[in-house]
Amino acid sequence: MNTLKIILLVLAGLYLLLGVLFVFFQERIIFQSEKLAPGHVFDFPLPYEERNVEMPDGALLNVVRFRADSAKGVILYFHGNAGSLARWGTIAAELVRFGYDVEVFDYRGYGKSTGKRTMDKLLADGQYLYQELAKEYTEERIVVFGRSLGSGMATWVVSQSNPRMLILETPFYSLAHVAAYHYPVFPIRLSLRYPFPNYQYMQGAKSPVFVFHGTHDTVVPYGLGQKLVDQIPAGVPHELVTIAGGGHNDLSAYGLYWEKMEGFLK
């Protein structure tokens, strides 16, 4: 009996310890950022313009823009949770082929960007950059694109605005649901500082919404993408592009991805 009690106490202790570790280290789990030196020179396949945008609290966001010939609009690209612009700039630049300028930036703590990070600040940063673009392009010429983690900020921006369309790649119903999927034995939702409730943001969407998701996504399960699509308001044009066999980071390897992307953007 004493042995059983000891085992139960050890297990309870481990459970508590792991839960505490998640609370303290969730920032590193969610934001797998790469820092870049201020003088870092990007090696992109296309010419680019780089600038730092100062936010109201003094934070600097490092922004890169790729130009298309006779651009019919601009794509504001919100990237995923790992890396920096050194990686995501190359990925975002692939969209220039559809005749749009593409603007992509690093979140606070990524690349050359600075500033204290909170969920509210991340959402506000995205809305700020959108509003700056809206001074240069009319809203019907702005496309908002959210990839994985970036879907949280992209969907929020669209809930507050009225761009030409919203494109989401491997999005989630909420980040709390993703955390619960990966850590089912812990009460994650009680301690998560970045819940990103996309399902709530999506209910404010007025622009067409196009979602890409793979059936073999082990990071954000396909079912969570489906659930998010179900939250699109009635009457808002939308389409869920299901990539059979697609994972979380390889959808661009499928012909259907580019075929549909071209259809949406043209």
Secondary structure, 3 states (H helix, E strand, C coil): CHHHHHHHHHHHHHHHHHHHHHHHHHHHHHCEECECCCCCCCCCCCCCEEEEEECCCCCEEEEEEECCCCCCCEEEEECCCEECHHHHHHHHHHHHHHCCEEEEECCCCCECCCCCCCHHHHHHHHHHHHHHHHCCCCHHHEEEEEECCHHHHHHHHHHHCCCCEEEEECCCCCHHHHHHHHCCCCCHHHHCCCCCCHHHHHCCCCCCEEEEEECCCCCCCHHHHHHHHCCCCCCCCEEEEEECCCCCCCHHHCHHHHHHHHHHHC
